[in-house]
Amino acid sequence: MIKGVNKNIIEVANTGNRYFDKAILFVKPRYNTETTHKLEDEARQYLKSVGIPSNIKKGARQKLYKTKKLRKLLTFIAVGVVALIIGLVYLKYS
């Protein structure tokens, strides 16, 4: 629901997002002459486009992926080192 529109600011009262109650959009001065209807439509389209995944979520997901990948690599190296030590101990005492 678009709560208020003037030629400089559009306030969207119900964003449909579970985290954010409202959004305030500042209209660029060169678009001040647009109709209220046009500005409302653009506001709705913009808010839909900012949906999931947001850049913040995408960045966090990429960091998590890199962390998991690093963890797998370190686990693989640790298993290799343990296997090498076991093999050396076995050769020494056999």
Stockholm file with secondary structure:
# STOCKHOLM 1.0

chainA/1-94         MIKGVNKNIIEVANTGNRYFDKAILFVKPRYNTETTHKLEDEARQYLKSVGIPSNIKKGARQKLYKTKKLRKLLTFIAVGVVALIIGLVYLKYS
#=GR chainA/1-94 SS CEEEECSSEEEESCCSCSSCSCEEEECCGGGTTSCHHHHHHHHHHHHHHTCSSCHHHHHHHHHHHHHHHHHHHHHHHHHHHHHHHHHHHHHHHC
#=GC SS_cons        CEEEECSSEEEESCCSCSSCSCEEEECCGGGTTSCHHHHHHHHHHHHHHTCSSCHHHHHHHHHHHHHHHHHHHHHHHHHHHHHHHHHHHHHHHC
//
